[in-house]
Amino acid sequence: MLAPISIVFAVILAAYGIWRKSWVPFIAIAVGLLIALISYNINISMQTSDIEMWSGTVTKAEHKEEWDEWHPPVDTTHYTYDDEGNITGSYVTTTPGYWEHHPAENYIWTSDGGSFSISLLSDGKRANDTYINTTEELISYYPIGMPSASYHTYENRVKASYSIYKHNDINEDDYPDLPDYPSNISNYIHIDRITGMPWLTYNSEKRLMEVNAYMNRMIDDEENPGKMRAWKQANLQFVNVGENKPYEYGFALQNKWRNGAKNDIIVSYSLDSNNKVLWCLPFSWSEMETFKIEIRDYMINKTINNDDEMIEVINYTSERIIDGFVRKQFRDFNYLKVEVTTGCMIWIFIMYLIMIGISIYVRENEIFS
């Protein structure tokens, strides 16, 4: 639809420019088509841009001690002139020297997210000139090998066309208490991936981060010799949708989260009042289904009252993923056609009308004559 509108716009202005023997409409054509192209690309990007979680480990830490830099005085010579531009004299002014303080800097590097500048530590202390004072102190907060996580963007054409995959018999409005997809990063490199289980401690999250880091450790890329890639390219998450919720909640979560990011394995379930799993729905984009069935069968009637029981679940689930998960290549969805939204089409159409009106106004009033 955009192409025909653009052609009509260009033809109208070109015909007007030829008739009135003016170059203004041709500039308007170029400007209008450029704005339309930019608007089109932004609109498509907004529809297809998505995020996924990567997992890795801390690979390096570095502390740079604060230091003071002396800037010496600077003499500047100024000249005076007569009315004819001849030099009649000179004088010198001096900019005083001064000290510039450079605060301490603290950095960590991870295999998944690159480098991070650290200013606030996990215990609430601020990393400043007083503390941290050595790389060893920084490493005490971020040990080499510590699991890490980060968000990364990718093109997801399914996001714009998910209606062809969703459960059409599920209305998300009927499930208003569904959790949102995790979006909060704490301590620079930590993302909570156990949702709806507040009685568990950090030990469960820590173990989940460890298995995600293990499943995403860097290995040689057989398809690209000399390069490395993440091993399983998997991101395991657990979501308790609430107490005594019906099975349809799993499908509703699957719809709301658009089946997860391309590397997600999301284990959704509901617990009863004794924290026993009533049902389980694992979902991901992997075309391998056996590991999901194994996880589902294992989870049903499982009780999760504490960290030990949750860690047992995490360990079993990660083993099934290692054995059976194969991440789907999202280039398989390149056939999906993404259309510009109606709002974008209206904006481009109005912009074309404005460009036509400006061209006629400028030409008829001979503004550039």
C-alpha positions in Angstrom: 0.0 0.0 0.0 2.9 2.4 0.8 4.4 2.0 -2.7 1.3 3.0 -4.7 0.7 6.0 -2.5 4.4 7.1 -2.9 4.2 6.7 -6.7 1.0 8.8 -6.8 2.7 11.5 -4.6 5.8 11.6 -6.9 3.8 11.7 -10.1 1.5 14.5 -8.9 4.5 16.7 -7.9 6.5 15.8 -10.9 3.7 16.7 -13.2 3.1 20.0 -11.4 6.8 20.8 -11.5 7.0 20.2 -15.3 3.8 22.2 -15.9 4.9 25.2 -13.8 8.6 24.8 -14.8 9.7 24.7 -11.2 12.4 22.7 -9.4 10.6 23.1 -6.0 8.3 20.1 -6.5 11.2 17.8 -7.3 12.9 18.8 -4.0 9.6 18.1 -2.3 9.6 14.6 -3.9 13.1 13.8 -2.6 12.3 15.1 0.9 8.9 13.4 1.1 10.3 10.0 -0.1 13.2 10.3 2.4 10.9 11.0 5.3 8.6 8.1 4.2 11.6 5.7 4.0 12.8 6.8 7.5 9.3 6.4 8.9 8.9 3.0 7.3 12.1 1.7 8.7 11.4 3.0 12.2 7.9 1.5 12.1 9.1 -1.9 11.0 11.9 -1.8 13.6 9.5 -1.0 16.4 7.3 -4.0 15.3 10.1 -6.5 15.1 12.6 -5.3 17.7 12.7 -7.7 20.7 15.0 -8.5 23.6 16.5 -11.8 24.9 18.5 -12.6 28.0 22.1 -13.8 27.6 24.0 -15.6 30.3 27.7 -15.7 31.0 30.3 -15.2 33.7 32.5 -12.4 35.0 35.8 -12.7 33.1 37.8 -9.7 34.3 37.8 -6.9 36.9 39.9 -3.8 37.1 40.3 -1.0 39.6 41.9 2.3 38.6 43.0 4.4 41.5 42.0 8.1 41.7 44.7 10.6 40.6 45.2 14.4 40.3 46.4 16.0 37.1 48.2 19.4 37.1 47.4 21.8 34.3 50.2 24.4 34.1 49.5 28.1 33.6 49.0 29.2 30.0 50.2 32.6 28.7 48.2 34.2 25.9 49.6 37.1 23.9 47.0 39.7 22.8 47.7 42.5 20.2 46.3 46.0 19.8 45.7 47.6 16.4 45.2 51.0 14.9 42.4 52.0 12.6 44.4 50.7 9.6 45.0 47.3 11.1 48.6 47.8 12.1 49.9 46.3 15.3 50.5 49.0 17.8 51.3 47.0 20.9 50.8 43.8 22.8 50.2 42.4 26.3 50.1 39.0 27.9 47.5 37.5 30.1 48.0 34.3 32.2 45.4 31.6 32.8 46.3 30.2 36.3 47.3 26.6 36.6 45.0 24.2 38.3 44.6 20.7 39.5 42.0 18.4 38.0 40.8 15.4 40.1 40.1 12.1 38.3 38.0 9.9 40.5 38.6 6.2 40.9 37.2 3.9 38.3 36.0 0.3 38.7 35.1 -2.0 35.8 34.1 -5.6 35.3 33.8 -7.6 32.0 31.4 -10.5 31.3 31.3 -13.0 28.6 27.7 -12.1 27.7 27.4 -8.3 28.3 30.8 -6.8 27.7 32.1 -4.2 30.2 30.4 -2.4 33.1 31.4 0.6 35.1 30.7 -0.1 38.7 29.5 2.7 41.0 27.1 1.0 43.5 28.1 -2.3 45.2 25.7 -5.1 46.1 25.9 -4.2 49.8 24.7 -0.7 49.2 28.2 0.9 49.4 29.3 3.3 46.8 32.5 2.6 44.8 34.4 5.9 45.1 37.7 7.3 46.0 37.4 6.0 49.5 36.3 2.4 48.6 37.1 0.3 46.5 40.9 0.7 46.7 42.3 -2.4 44.8 41.3 -4.8 42.1 41.3 -7.5 44.7 38.6 -5.7 46.7 36.5 -5.3 43.5 36.9 -9.0 42.8 35.6 -9.8 46.2 32.2 -8.4 45.0 32.5 -9.8 41.4 34.6 -13.0 41.5 36.0 -14.2 38.3 33.5 -16.9 37.1 30.5 -15.3 38.8 27.4 -15.9 36.7 26.1 -12.9 34.9 23.1 -11.9 32.7 22.3 -9.2 30.2 19.7 -8.1 27.7 20.3 -7.9 24.0 18.1 -6.9 21.1 17.3 -8.9 18.0 14.9 -8.9 15.1 11.8 -11.0 15.8 9.5 -11.0 12.9 7.1 -13.3 14.8 6.5 -10.5 17.2 4.6 -8.6 14.5 2.8 -11.7 13.3 2.2 -13.6 16.6 -1.6 -13.8 16.0 -1.0 -16.8 13.7 0.7 -18.7 16.5 -1.4 -17.6 19.6 -4.1 -19.6 21.4 -7.1 -17.9 19.8 -9.5 -19.3 22.4 -7.6 -17.5 25.2 -8.5 -13.9 26.0 -5.7 -12.3 27.9 -8.1 -9.8 29.5 -9.6 -12.7 31.4 -6.2 -13.2 33.2 -5.3 -9.7 34.4 -2.9 -10.9 37.2 -0.4 -12.6 34.8 3.2 -11.5 35.5 5.1 -9.3 33.1 8.3 -10.6 31.4 11.3 -9.9 33.6 12.8 -6.6 32.9 14.8 -5.5 36.0 18.6 -5.8 36.2 20.1 -5.6 39.7 23.8 -5.5 40.7 24.6 -4.7 37.0 24.6 -8.4 36.0 21.7 -10.1 37.8 18.2 -10.8 36.3 15.5 -12.6 38.4 14.3 -15.6 36.4 12.1 -17.2 39.1 8.8 -15.4 39.2 6.0 -15.7 41.7 7.9 -17.6 44.5 8.9 -15.0 47.1 9.6 -17.5 49.9 12.7 -18.7 48.1 16.0 -17.0 48.8 18.9 -15.9 46.6 20.3 -19.4 46.7 17.7 -20.6 44.2 18.3 -17.7 41.9 22.0 -18.2 42.2 21.8 -21.8 41.2 19.6 -20.9 38.2 22.1 -18.3 37.1 24.9 -20.9 37.4 23.1 -23.5 35.2 22.2 -20.8 32.6 25.8 -19.7 32.6 26.9 -23.3 32.1 24.5 -23.9 29.3 25.7 -20.7 27.6 29.5 -21.2 28.0 31.5 -20.3 25.0 32.6 -23.1 22.7 34.2 -23.4 19.3 31.8 -22.6 16.4 32.0 -25.5 14.0 30.2 -23.6 11.3 32.6 -20.6 11.6 36.1 -21.9 12.3 38.2 -19.6 14.5 35.1 -18.1 16.2 33.2 -18.9 19.4 29.5 -19.2 20.2 27.3 -19.9 23.2 26.8 -23.6 23.7 23.0 -24.3 24.1 21.9 -20.7 23.6 19.2 -21.3 26.2 17.6 -19.1 28.9 15.7 -21.1 31.5 13.0 -19.4 33.5 10.4 -20.5 36.1 7.0 -18.8 36.5 4.5 -19.6 39.2 1.3 -17.9 37.8 -0.4 -18.1 41.2 -2.1 -20.3 43.7 -4.8 -22.8 42.4 -4.9 -21.3 38.9 -6.5 -23.3 36.1 -4.4 -24.7 33.3 -5.5 -22.0 30.9 -3.3 -19.6 32.8 -0.3 -21.3 31.2 -1.7 -20.7 27.7 -2.5 -17.1 28.6 1.0 -16.5 29.8 2.3 -18.1 26.6 0.2 -15.6 24.6 1.2 -12.6 26.8 5.0 -13.4 26.5 4.7 -14.3 22.8 6.0 -17.8 23.5 9.1 -16.1 25.0 12.3 -14.9 23.3 14.1 -17.1 20.8 16.3 -18.6 23.4 13.8 -18.9 26.2 12.6 -22.1 27.9 9.8 -21.0 30.2 8.5 -23.5 32.8 5.0 -22.2 33.8 2.9 -23.8 36.6 0.5 -23.2 39.4 0.9 -24.4 43.0 -1.8 -25.3 45.5 -1.8 -24.0 49.1 0.8 -26.6 50.1 3.1 -25.5 47.3 2.5 -28.6 45.3 2.5 -28.3 41.5 -1.0 -28.7 40.1 -0.1 -28.5 36.4 3.0 -27.5 34.3 3.3 -26.0 30.8 6.8 -25.6 29.5 7.1 -23.6 26.3 9.8 -22.4 24.0 10.5 -22.0 20.3 12.4 -25.2 20.1 11.0 -27.7 17.7 12.1 -30.6 20.0 9.1 -31.5 22.2 10.4 -34.5 24.2 12.3 -32.5 26.8 9.2 -30.3 27.5 7.1 -33.4 28.1 9.8 -34.8 30.5 9.9 -31.5 32.4 6.1 -31.4 32.6 5.7 -35.0 33.8 8.5 -34.4 36.4 7.0 -31.2 37.7 3.4 -32.3 38.3 2.8 -33.1 42.0 6.3 -31.8 42.9 6.4 -29.8 46.1 8.5 -26.7 46.2 8.7 -25.4 49.8 12.3 -24.3 50.0 15.5 -23.7 48.2 16.7 -27.3 48.3 13.5 -28.5 46.5 13.7 -25.6 44.0 17.4 -26.4 43.3 16.5 -30.0 42.7 13.9 -28.8 40.1 16.5 -26.5 38.5 19.1 -29.3 38.2 16.7 -31.8 36.7 15.2 -29.3 34.2 18.6 -28.1 33.1 19.7 -31.7 32.4 16.6 -32.2 30.2 17.4 -29.0 28.3 21.0 -30.0 27.8 19.9 -33.4 26.4 17.0 -32.2 24.3 16.8 -28.5 23.6 17.8 -27.2 20.1 17.2 -23.4 19.6 15.1 -22.6 16.6 16.8 -20.4 14.0 14.7 -17.3 13.7 15.9 -16.9 10.1 13.3 -19.6 9.5 10.7 -16.9 10.0 12.1 -14.6 7.3 9.1 -15.5 5.1 6.8 -13.6 7.4 5.8 -10.3 5.8 5.7 -7.3 8.2 3.4 -4.5 7.1 3.6 -0.9 8.3 0.9 0.0 10.8 -2.2 2.0 9.9 -1.0 4.9 12.1 2.3 5.1 10.1 0.4 5.0 6.8 -1.8 7.9 7.9 1.3 9.9 9.0 3.0 9.3 5.7 -0.2 10.2 3.7 -0.6 13.5 5.7 3.1 14.3 5.3 2.7 13.8 1.5 -0.2 16.2 1.4 1.8 18.7 3.4 4.7 18.5 1.0 2.3 19.0 -2.0 0.8 22.0 -0.3 4.2 23.5 0.5 5.3 23.0 -3.1 2.3 24.7 -4.5 2.5 27.6 -2.0 6.2 28.2 -2.6 5.8 28.1 -6.4 2.7 30.2 -6.7 4.1 32.9 -4.4 7.4 32.8 -6.2 9.2 32.7 -2.8 12.5 31.6 -4.4 12.2 33.6 -7.6 
